[in-house]
Amino acid sequence: MHPILIDFGPFALHSYGLAMAVAFGLGIWIAMKRAEARAIGTKYALDLAVLILIFSLIGARFTYVVTHWSEFADHPLDTISPVQHTGQIGIAGLVLLGGVIAGFMTAWVYSRRKLIPFLVTTDLFIPSLALGVAIGRIGCFLNGCCFGLPSDLPWACTFPPESLAGDVYPGVQVHPTQLYESVYMLIVFAGLMIFDHGRAKGGRRTPLVNGVLTGWFLILYGVGRFFIEMLRWYEHEMILWQGGAWRLTISQLLSAAMIAVGIVLIVYVNRKSGETPDPLRGKASAARTQQ
């Protein structure tokens, strides 16, 4: 575990922050390449990516504060202040699912303003999101957060005492749930990129219906996250229900909602595609002028 890669005294290069920077950088690059191939406009992709970066961080922080309010009740300014009451510089505490939801909301608002169909926009960014989650979870592993429950499996990890995992389970091996999710999302990313080339039909590759890629991401991410949550440690605030060895967390509830939305979306857009033309037609020329 290496939460701090380079220490400059009051300032430090944190592994989690670096992982997020790499994730956003690669995600933006991929989205711009995909936008160029789709004649949507690289400027549209870049501008939206910057907005998603800002508002997804706000959403992730807001969700963490709401679900961990006891940490901030005595020092509410710590929710937004870059200098914490302890003197620490930087804001720690984000909930990934909150950032994902905020990112989708940002894409919806911006796509409507630019007259680009929302599902065209989400399909454009979905592979980047999957890759971003995979890289971000590596940062979580190096930071010693988002860890799992005790395990005696050969690949279980023991975190140092100065980490959150080591503080909760000192000297105890736990599931590296961060790496579980990272590997899983790398597979999802690769699958989405391959699937996005279209499906074989009559010896030709036919493009996917707009929204199908987004729907599959919601299903795959939701399923993976729901089951990984079973192995993950959580504070009491994040657990909605506990009964013996079984429990339901806020993240599992959100994951189940994502699965349901993904299924409904795929069914809806496939049915709709037989009734209406591709909504991107007629938009491409307008989008090119934004480059």
C-alpha positions as CSV (number, residue, x, y, z in Angstrom):
1,M,0.0,0.0,0.0
2,H,1.3,3.4,-1.0
3,P,-1.2,6.2,-0.2
4,I,1.4,8.9,-0.7
5,L,3.8,8.5,-3.6
6,I,5.8,11.7,-3.1
7,D,5.7,13.8,0.1
8,F,6.4,17.5,-0.1
9,G,5.5,18.3,3.5
10,P,2.1,20.1,3.6
11,F,1.6,19.0,0.0
12,A,1.8,15.4,-1.2
13,L,1.1,13.4,-4.3
14,H,-1.5,10.8,-3.3
15,S,-1.8,7.6,-5.2
16,Y,-5.6,7.9,-5.3
17,G,-5.4,11.4,-6.8
18,L,-2.9,10.2,-9.4
19,A,-5.1,7.2,-10.3
20,M,-8.1,9.5,-10.8
21,A,-6.0,11.9,-12.9
22,V,-4.9,9.1,-15.1
23,A,-8.4,7.7,-15.3
24,F,-9.9,11.0,-16.4
25,G,-7.0,11.7,-18.8
26,L,-7.3,8.3,-20.6
27,G,-11.1,8.5,-20.5
28,I,-11.1,11.9,-22.2
29,W,-8.7,10.8,-24.8
30,I,-10.8,7.7,-25.6
31,A,-14.0,9.7,-25.7
32,M,-12.5,12.3,-28.1
33,K,-11.3,9.5,-30.4
34,R,-14.8,8.0,-30.4
35,A,-16.4,11.3,-31.0
36,E,-14.2,12.0,-34.0
37,A,-15.1,8.6,-35.4
38,R,-18.8,9.3,-34.9
39,A,-18.6,12.8,-36.4
40,I,-20.0,14.2,-33.2
41,G,-17.2,16.7,-32.7
42,T,-14.1,16.5,-30.5
43,K,-14.9,19.8,-28.9
44,Y,-18.2,18.5,-27.7
45,A,-16.6,15.5,-26.1
46,L,-13.8,17.6,-24.5
47,D,-16.1,20.2,-23.1
48,L,-18.5,17.6,-21.7
49,A,-15.6,15.6,-20.2
50,V,-14.4,18.6,-18.3
51,L,-17.9,19.2,-16.9
52,I,-18.3,15.6,-16.0
53,L,-15.0,15.7,-14.2
54,I,-16.2,18.7,-12.1
55,F,-19.7,17.5,-11.3
56,S,-18.9,13.9,-10.8
57,L,-16.4,14.9,-8.1
58,I,-19.1,17.1,-6.5
59,G,-21.6,14.3,-6.7
60,A,-19.1,11.8,-5.2
61,R,-18.3,14.2,-2.4
62,F,-21.9,15.1,-1.7
63,T,-22.9,11.4,-1.5
64,Y,-20.1,10.7,1.0
65,V,-21.0,13.7,3.2
66,V,-24.7,12.7,3.3
67,T,-23.9,9.1,4.2
68,H,-21.1,10.0,6.7
69,W,-22.6,13.1,8.2
70,S,-21.4,12.1,11.7
71,E,-17.8,12.9,10.6
72,F,-18.7,16.5,9.7
73,A,-21.4,17.4,12.3
74,D,-18.9,19.2,14.5
75,H,-16.9,20.7,11.6
76,P,-19.3,21.3,8.7
77,L,-16.8,23.4,6.8
78,D,-14.7,20.3,6.3
79,T,-17.2,19.1,3.7
80,I,-15.9,21.7,1.2
81,S,-12.8,23.3,2.7
82,P,-9.5,22.2,1.1
83,V,-7.9,22.8,4.5
84,Q,-9.4,20.5,7.1
85,H,-9.8,21.4,10.8
86,T,-6.9,19.0,11.5
87,G,-4.6,21.0,9.3
88,Q,-4.7,18.4,6.6
89,I,-4.6,19.8,3.1
90,G,-7.0,18.1,0.7
91,I,-10.5,16.7,0.8
92,A,-10.8,13.0,1.5
93,G,-14.0,10.9,1.2
94,L,-15.8,10.1,-2.1
95,V,-18.5,7.7,-3.1
96,L,-18.0,6.4,-6.6
97,L,-21.6,5.6,-7.3
98,G,-22.5,9.2,-6.4
99,G,-20.0,10.4,-9.0
100,V,-21.4,8.1,-11.6
101,I,-24.9,9.3,-11.1
102,A,-23.8,13.0,-11.2
103,G,-21.9,12.3,-14.4
104,F,-25.0,10.9,-16.1
105,M,-27.0,14.0,-14.9
106,T,-24.4,16.3,-16.3
107,A,-24.4,14.5,-19.6
108,W,-28.2,14.7,-19.8
109,V,-28.3,18.5,-19.2
110,Y,-25.4,19.3,-21.5
111,S,-26.5,17.0,-24.4
112,R,-30.0,18.7,-24.3
113,R,-28.4,22.1,-24.6
114,K,-26.2,21.1,-27.5
115,L,-29.1,19.2,-29.3
116,I,-27.2,15.9,-29.3
117,P,-29.3,12.9,-28.3
118,F,-28.6,11.9,-24.7
119,L,-28.1,8.2,-25.5
120,V,-25.7,9.1,-28.2
121,T,-23.7,11.0,-25.6
122,T,-23.8,8.3,-23.0
123,D,-22.7,5.6,-25.5
124,L,-19.8,7.8,-26.4
125,F,-18.5,8.1,-22.9
126,I,-19.5,4.6,-21.5
127,P,-16.2,2.8,-22.3
128,S,-14.3,5.7,-20.8
129,L,-16.3,5.4,-17.6
130,A,-15.7,1.6,-17.3
131,L,-11.9,2.1,-17.8
132,G,-12.0,5.0,-15.3
133,V,-13.6,2.9,-12.6
134,A,-11.0,0.2,-13.2
135,I,-8.1,2.6,-12.8
136,G,-9.7,4.4,-9.9
137,R,-10.0,1.2,-7.9
138,I,-6.3,0.6,-8.2
139,G,-5.9,4.0,-6.5
140,C,-8.3,2.7,-3.8
141,F,-6.1,-0.3,-3.2
142,L,-2.9,1.8,-2.9
143,N,-4.8,4.1,-0.5
144,G,-6.1,1.2,1.7
145,C,-9.7,2.1,1.4
146,C,-12.8,0.3,-0.1
147,F,-11.4,-2.9,1.3
148,G,-13.2,-6.2,2.0
149,L,-14.1,-8.5,4.8
150,P,-11.7,-10.9,6.5
151,S,-10.6,-13.8,4.2
152,D,-8.2,-16.7,4.3
153,L,-7.9,-17.0,0.5
154,P,-4.4,-17.2,-0.9
155,W,-4.7,-13.7,-2.4
156,A,-6.1,-12.0,0.6
157,C,-4.2,-8.9,1.8
158,T,-3.0,-7.5,5.1
159,F,-2.9,-3.7,5.1
160,P,-0.5,-1.7,7.3
161,P,-1.9,-0.2,10.5
162,E,-1.8,3.4,9.3
163,S,-4.4,2.6,6.6
164,L,-8.2,2.5,7.2
165,A,-8.1,-1.3,6.4
166,G,-5.3,-1.9,8.9
167,D,-7.1,0.2,11.5
168,V,-10.4,-1.8,11.2
169,Y,-8.7,-5.2,10.8
170,P,-5.2,-4.9,12.3
171,G,-3.0,-7.8,11.1
172,V,-6.0,-9.5,9.5
173,Q,-6.1,-10.7,5.9
174,V,-9.1,-9.2,3.9
175,H,-10.5,-9.5,0.5
176,P,-8.9,-7.1,-2.0
177,T,-12.3,-6.0,-3.2
178,Q,-10.7,-3.0,-4.9
179,L,-8.7,-5.3,-7.2
180,Y,-11.8,-7.5,-7.8
181,E,-13.7,-4.5,-9.2
182,S,-10.7,-3.2,-11.1
183,V,-10.1,-6.5,-13.0
184,Y,-13.9,-6.9,-13.5
185,M,-14.2,-3.4,-15.0
186,L,-11.2,-3.9,-17.3
187,I,-13.1,-6.9,-18.7
188,V,-16.2,-4.9,-19.0
189,F,-14.3,-2.1,-20.8
190,A,-12.8,-4.6,-23.3
191,G,-16.2,-6.2,-23.8
192,L,-17.9,-2.8,-24.5
193,M,-15.2,-1.8,-27.0
194,I,-15.6,-5.0,-28.9
195,F,-19.4,-5.0,-28.7
196,D,-19.5,-1.4,-29.9
197,H,-18.2,-2.5,-33.3
198,G,-21.7,-3.8,-34.0
199,R,-23.1,-7.2,-34.6
200,A,-22.8,-9.5,-37.5
201,K,-25.9,-9.6,-39.6
202,G,-26.1,-11.0,-43.2
203,G,-22.3,-10.9,-43.5
204,R,-22.2,-7.2,-42.5
205,R,-21.5,-5.4,-39.2
206,T,-24.6,-3.4,-38.3
207,P,-24.2,-0.6,-35.7
208,L,-25.7,-0.9,-32.3
209,V,-28.9,0.9,-31.6
210,N,-28.2,4.1,-29.6
211,G,-28.5,3.4,-25.9
212,V,-27.7,-0.4,-26.0
213,L,-24.1,0.2,-25.0
214,T,-25.3,2.3,-22.1
215,G,-27.8,-0.3,-21.0
216,W,-25.3,-3.1,-21.0
217,F,-22.9,-1.0,-18.9
218,L,-25.6,-0.3,-16.4
219,I,-26.4,-4.0,-16.2
220,L,-22.8,-5.3,-16.0
221,Y,-21.6,-2.7,-13.6
222,G,-24.6,-3.1,-11.4
223,V,-24.3,-6.9,-11.3
224,G,-20.6,-6.8,-10.6
225,R,-20.9,-4.1,-7.9
226,F,-23.8,-5.8,-6.2
227,F,-21.9,-9.1,-5.7
228,I,-18.6,-7.4,-4.8
229,E,-20.5,-5.5,-2.1
230,M,-21.1,-8.8,-0.4
231,L,-17.4,-9.1,0.3
232,R,-16.8,-5.5,1.2
233,W,-16.5,-3.9,4.6
234,Y,-18.8,-0.9,5.3
235,E,-19.5,1.6,8.1
236,H,-22.8,1.3,9.8
237,E,-24.1,4.4,8.0
238,M,-23.9,2.6,4.6
239,I,-25.9,-0.5,5.7
240,L,-29.6,-0.2,5.2
241,W,-30.5,-3.7,6.6
242,Q,-28.6,-6.4,8.4
243,G,-29.9,-9.9,9.3
244,G,-27.3,-12.4,10.4
245,A,-24.8,-12.9,7.6
246,W,-27.0,-11.1,5.1
247,R,-27.2,-7.3,4.6
248,L,-28.2,-4.6,2.2
249,T,-26.1,-1.6,1.6
250,I,-26.9,1.7,-0.1
251,S,-24.5,0.8,-2.9
252,Q,-26.3,-2.5,-3.5
253,L,-29.6,-0.7,-3.7
254,L,-28.2,1.7,-6.2
255,S,-26.6,-1.2,-8.1
256,A,-30.0,-3.0,-8.3
257,A,-31.6,0.2,-9.6
258,M,-28.9,0.4,-12.3
259,I,-29.6,-3.2,-13.4
260,A,-33.3,-2.5,-13.7
261,V,-32.7,0.8,-15.6
262,G,-30.3,-1.0,-18.0
263,I,-32.7,-3.8,-18.8
264,V,-35.6,-1.4,-19.4
265,L,-33.4,0.8,-21.5
266,I,-32.2,-2.0,-23.8
267,V,-35.8,-3.3,-24.3
268,Y,-37.1,0.2,-25.0
269,V,-34.4,1.4,-27.5
270,N,-34.6,-1.9,-29.4
271,R,-38.3,-1.6,-29.7
272,K,-38.1,2.1,-30.6
273,S,-35.5,1.4,-33.3
274,G,-38.1,-0.4,-35.4
275,E,-40.4,2.6,-35.3
276,T,-38.1,5.6,-35.7
277,P,-34.8,6.4,-37.6
278,D,-31.4,6.8,-36.0
279,P,-31.7,10.0,-33.9
280,L,-28.1,10.8,-34.8
281,R,-29.0,11.4,-38.4
282,G,-29.3,15.1,-39.1
283,K,-27.2,15.9,-36.0
284,A,-23.8,15.0,-37.4
285,S,-23.5,18.0,-39.6
286,A,-24.4,20.3,-36.8
287,A,-22.0,18.6,-34.5
288,R,-19.1,19.0,-37.0
289,T,-19.4,22.8,-36.7
290,Q,-18.5,22.5,-33.0
291,Q,-15.0,21.2,-33.8
